[in-house]
C-alpha cells in the first residue's frame, strides 16, 4: 500500500469497518486523509501508513482488510 500511495498523485478511496476514507495527495509534500468531516494533514506517506487513525489500527495493519478500493 505504501508504494502504491507514493507512486500516485491520485486520490485513493476505501472503506474499513463501515467508514469511508479518502487519501488525497495534493502534491509530493502535502497529503490529506479524510473520513467524514475529519481531515488530517500529512507531509509524507509514513505517518499515513503508521498512525493508528483507522479504528485504532494503522493502515499498514489493515491494508489487506480494506474494501471498495478505488483510485481517482
C-alpha positions in Angstrom: 0.0 0.0 0.0 2.8 2.4 0.8 4.5 2.0 -2.6 1.1 2.5 -4.2 0.5 5.7 -2.4 4.0 7.1 -3.0 3.8 6.3 -6.8 0.4 8.0 -7.4 -0.8 11.6 -7.3 -4.4 10.4 -7.4 -7.0 10.1 -4.7 -7.3 6.7 -3.0 -10.7 5.8 -1.6 -11.6 2.8 0.5 -13.9 1.5 3.2 -13.0 0.0 6.5 -15.4 -1.1 9.3 -18.2 0.9 7.9 -16.3 4.2 7.4 -15.3 5.7 4.0 -11.8 7.1 3.8 -10.1 9.2 1.1 -6.4 9.9 0.9 -5.8 13.0 -1.2 -2.2 13.7 -2.4 -2.1 17.5 -3.0 1.5 17.2 -4.2 4.5 15.2 -3.1 4.7 17.1 0.3 1.1 17.5 1.2 -1.3 14.6 1.9 -4.8 14.7 3.4 -6.7 11.8 4.9 -10.4 12.4 5.1 -13.1 10.4 6.9 -16.5 12.2 7.1 -15.8 15.7 8.3 -12.5 14.8 9.8 -9.4 15.8 7.8 -5.8 15.2 8.8 -2.8 16.8 7.0 0.5 14.9 6.5 3.8 15.7 4.8 4.8 12.2 3.9 3.3 8.7 3.5 5.0 7.2 6.5 2.6 8.6 9.1 -0.4 7.8 6.9 0.8 4.2 7.0 1.8 4.0 10.6 -0.5 6.3 12.6 -3.3 4.4 14.3 -6.2 6.5 13.0 -8.3 3.8 11.3 -10.4 2.5 14.3 -7.2 2.2 16.4 -5.2 0.5 13.7 -2.6 1.7 11.3 -3.1 1.5 7.5 -0.1 -1.0 7.4 -2.1 -3.3 9.8 -5.4 -3.1 7.9 -4.3 -2.9 4.2 -5.5 -6.4 3.5 -8.8 -5.7 5.2 -9.9 -2.7 3.1 -12.8 -3.0 0.7 -14.3 -0.8 -2.1 -10.8 0.4 -3.0 -10.8 3.0 -5.8 -8.2 5.2 -7.4 -9.4 8.5 -8.9 
